[in-house]
Amino acid sequence: MLYFIPTPIGNLSDISFRALELLKTCDLVFCEDTRVSKSLISLLNTKFHTDIHISKFIALHSHNEKEVLASIDLKIFEKNVAYLSDAG
C-alpha cells in the first residue's frame, strides 16, 4: 500500500498522529530529498519519543521520476510504502 504523507511546515507538532503511526509501519519511503526526510524522521523520533525505523529511502522527484518509476518492482507495494513531501 502506498501512503502519501504530508510533512509539517515549520512546526513538527503539526504532524498528525495517523502520519506517525503509518510511518512506524513503513520499510520504504520515497521522498524528494533523502537527507531532509532522514532528518525529519530523526526529529520526529526525538520529539514524540516514537520508534520510526525506515530501512530504505529513495529520492523521487521531477528530475529522476521516469528512471525511478521504470526501475521499481511492483511487489514493493505489497508492504507499506510512504511518499513524504519535503514541506507540506
C-alpha positions in Angstrom: 0.0 0.0 0.0 1.3 3.4 -0.9 0.6 6.3 1.5 1.1 9.9 0.7 2.2 11.6 4.0 2.3 15.4 4.1 5.0 16.8 6.4 4.8 19.8 8.7 5.8 23.2 7.6 7.8 24.9 10.3 6.3 23.2 13.4 6.8 19.4 14.0 3.7 19.4 16.2 1.6 19.9 13.1 2.2 16.3 12.0 -0.8 14.1 12.6 -0.9 11.1 14.9 -2.0 9.0 11.9 1.1 10.0 9.9 3.3 9.0 12.8 1.5 5.6 13.1 1.8 5.0 9.4 5.5 5.8 9.3 6.1 3.2 12.0 4.8 0.5 9.6 6.8 1.6 6.6 10.0 0.0 5.5 10.5 2.1 2.4 10.0 5.8 1.9 10.0 7.7 -1.4 10.9 11.4 -0.9 12.0 14.5 -2.7 15.3 14.7 -0.7 16.6 11.7 1.3 18.6 14.0 3.6 15.6 16.1 4.5 13.4 13.0 5.1 16.0 11.2 7.3 16.4 14.4 9.3 12.7 14.7 9.7 12.3 11.1 10.9 15.1 11.6 13.4 13.4 14.8 14.7 10.1 13.1 15.0 11.6 10.2 16.9 13.2 12.6 19.4 10.2 15.0 19.8 7.5 12.3 20.1 9.6 9.5 21.7 8.5 7.3 18.9 10.2 4.4 17.1 10.1 5.0 13.4 12.8 2.9 11.6 12.8 3.3 7.8 15.1 0.8 6.2 15.3 2.5 2.8 14.8 6.0 1.4 14.6 6.5 -2.3 14.8 10.0 -3.9 11.8 10.6 -6.2 11.4 14.0 -7.8 10.8 15.6 -11.2 14.4 15.2 -12.3 14.5 11.4 -11.8 10.9 10.2 -11.8 11.0 8.3 -15.1 14.1 6.4 -14.2 13.0 5.6 -10.7 9.5 4.6 -11.7 10.8 2.4 -14.5 13.1 0.5 -12.1 10.5 -0.2 -9.3 9.5 -3.8 -8.7 5.7 -3.5 -8.1 6.0 -6.1 -5.3 7.2 -3.4 -3.0 3.7 -2.2 -2.8 2.6 -5.4 -1.1 4.2 -3.8 2.0 3.5 -0.3 3.4 5.4 2.3 1.5 5.2 6.1 2.0 5.8 9.1 -0.1 7.0 12.1 2.0 6.9 15.6 0.7 9.7 17.9 1.8 7.3 20.5 3.2 3.5 20.3 3.2 
